[in-house]
Amino acid sequence: MVNRLSMDIGLVYGSSTGRTRLAAERIREELGPEFVRSCSDIRCCGRRAFEAEDLLIVGASTWSVGELQTDWERAVPHLDGLDLRGTRIALFGLGDQHNYRDTFVDGMGLLHDKLASLGARLDLGAWSVDGYGFRESLAVRDGRFVGLALDDENQPELTAPRIRAWCSQLRAELGLAPRGVVRAA
């Protein structure tokens, strides 16, 4: 395993209540600020957040019955025309699996489809559906979530451990040394 010192990771999220922002900040801390160079709210950065990073981590919550969070809803049309071919993107999403059992983390699935249509490589961070109690989700492909699914409403005690495990998984998928391990370059 190589400790890549030059990887630039950008993190972009949309947050109405602050929960997605807090998850983004936890992810940044867990991966380490030496890799996560920016952590930005989509309402402030728009499409420029999708430029000039080795990897993007994109986070969104699901609102109402399977809809994108408001800032993402406004931003998505402005992404048209972006060429994301070769851009690697990992996703995370927040939702409520008990009150919205048929649309749990659909926002993450909607972003996945949009970014895939722009050519992005969404080959990192797939997450097990085990331990969740939903019926349907647009964010499930081949029996796994397309990214980290969080339910801070009903399973807040699992948020931090899931973030730790997912970040560890991302580090392994990217060939980065585990957190706290420094390897010679």
C-alpha positions in Angstrom: 0.0 0.0 0.0 1.3 3.4 -1.0 0.7 6.6 1.0 -0.2 9.0 -1.7 0.7 12.4 -0.6 -0.5 14.3 -3.6 -4.2 13.3 -3.7 -6.6 16.2 -3.7 -10.1 15.3 -2.5 -12.9 17.8 -2.7 -16.0 17.4 -0.6 -19.3 19.1 -1.6 -22.7 18.8 0.1 -26.1 20.3 0.4 -27.6 20.8 3.8 -30.8 22.3 5.1 -30.8 21.3 8.7 -27.0 21.0 9.2 -26.9 17.2 9.5 -25.4 16.7 6.0 -22.8 19.4 6.8 -21.9 17.7 10.0 -21.5 14.3 8.2 -19.3 16.0 5.6 -17.1 17.5 8.3 -16.8 14.1 10.0 -15.8 12.6 6.7 -13.2 15.3 6.2 -11.8 14.8 9.6 -11.8 11.0 9.3 -10.0 11.0 5.9 -7.7 13.8 7.0 -7.3 17.4 6.0 -4.1 16.5 4.2 -6.2 14.8 1.6 -9.6 16.6 1.8 -8.5 20.0 0.6 -12.0 21.6 0.5 -15.3 21.0 2.1 -18.0 23.2 0.4 -21.7 23.8 0.5 -23.1 23.4 -3.1 -25.1 26.6 -2.7 -21.9 28.6 -2.4 -19.6 26.9 -4.9 -21.9 25.5 -7.6 -20.3 23.7 -10.6 -16.8 24.9 -9.9 -16.8 22.3 -7.0 -16.6 19.7 -9.7 -13.3 20.9 -11.2 -9.7 20.1 -10.5 -9.8 17.4 -7.9 -8.6 13.8 -8.0 -11.7 12.7 -6.2 -15.0 14.3 -5.2 -17.1 13.2 -2.3 -20.6 14.4 -2.8 -23.3 14.4 -0.1 -27.0 15.0 -0.2 -30.0 14.4 2.0 -33.4 13.3 0.7 -36.4 15.6 1.3 -40.1 15.1 1.3 -40.9 11.9 -0.6 -37.7 11.1 -2.5 -36.6 14.5 -3.6 -33.2 16.2 -3.6 -32.3 18.7 -0.9 -33.3 22.2 -2.0 -29.7 23.4 -2.8 -29.0 20.3 -4.9 -32.3 20.7 -6.6 -31.3 24.2 -7.7 -27.7 23.2 -8.6 -28.3 20.1 -10.7 -29.6 21.9 -13.8 -26.4 24.0 -13.8 -24.3 20.9 -14.0 -25.5 20.2 -17.5 -22.7 20.5 -20.0 -20.0 19.5 -17.5 -17.6 16.9 -18.8 -16.9 14.7 -15.8 -15.4 11.8 -17.8 -12.7 10.3 -15.7 -13.7 12.2 -12.5 -14.0 9.8 -9.6 -16.9 10.5 -7.3 -17.9 8.8 -4.1 -21.3 9.5 -2.6 -23.0 9.7 0.8 -26.6 10.4 1.6 -28.9 11.0 4.6 -32.4 9.9 4.9 -35.2 8.6 7.2 -35.7 4.9 6.7 -38.7 4.6 8.9 -41.0 7.4 7.8 -39.9 7.2 4.2 -39.3 3.5 3.7 -39.9 3.6 0.0 -37.7 6.6 -0.8 -34.8 6.1 1.7 -31.7 8.1 0.5 -33.3 8.6 -3.0 -31.4 11.9 -3.2 -28.1 10.0 -3.3 -29.5 7.8 -6.1 -30.7 10.8 -8.1 -27.3 12.5 -7.8 -25.6 9.2 -8.8 -27.7 9.0 -12.0 -27.1 12.7 -12.9 -23.3 12.5 -12.3 -23.1 9.2 -14.2 -24.9 10.9 -17.2 -22.1 13.5 -17.2 -19.5 10.8 -17.4 -18.3 10.6 -13.8 -16.7 7.4 -12.5 -18.8 6.3 -9.5 -16.8 3.2 -8.7 -16.0 4.0 -5.1 -17.7 3.7 -1.7 -20.6 1.2 -2.4 -22.1 0.3 0.9 -24.0 -2.7 2.3 -27.7 -2.5 2.8 -27.4 -4.7 5.9 -28.6 -3.0 9.2 -31.2 -0.8 7.5 -35.0 -1.1 7.6 -36.2 0.4 4.3 -38.3 -1.2 1.5 -37.0 0.7 -1.6 -34.4 3.1 -2.6 -33.2 4.7 -5.8 -29.7 4.5 -4.3 -29.5 0.7 -4.4 -27.7 -1.0 -7.3 -26.9 -4.7 -7.4 -28.1 -5.1 -3.8 -25.8 -2.3 -2.4 -26.1 1.4 -1.8 -24.2 3.5 -4.3 -22.5 5.2 -1.4 -22.7 5.6 2.4 -26.2 5.7 3.6 -26.8 7.5 7.0 -30.0 7.7 9.0 -29.2 10.3 11.7 -32.8 10.5 12.6 -33.4 6.9 13.6 -29.9 5.5 14.0 -27.8 8.4 15.2 -25.6 6.1 17.3 -24.5 4.4 14.0 -23.5 7.6 12.1 -20.0 8.0 13.5 -19.1 4.2 13.2 -20.5 4.1 9.7 -18.5 7.2 8.7 -15.3 5.7 10.2 -15.9 2.3 8.4 -16.7 4.0 5.1 -13.7 6.3 5.2 -11.5 3.3 6.0 -13.1 1.5 3.0 -12.4 4.6 0.8 -8.8 4.7 1.9 -8.3 1.0 1.0 -10.1 1.5 -2.4 -7.8 4.5 -3.1 -4.6 2.8 -2.0 -4.1 5.3 0.9 -2.5 4.3 4.1 -4.9 3.7 7.0 -5.6 6.8 9.2 -2.7 7.4 11.5 -0.2 5.2 9.5 2.6 7.1 7.8 4.5 5.2 5.1 7.6 6.2 3.4 7.1 7.8 0.0 
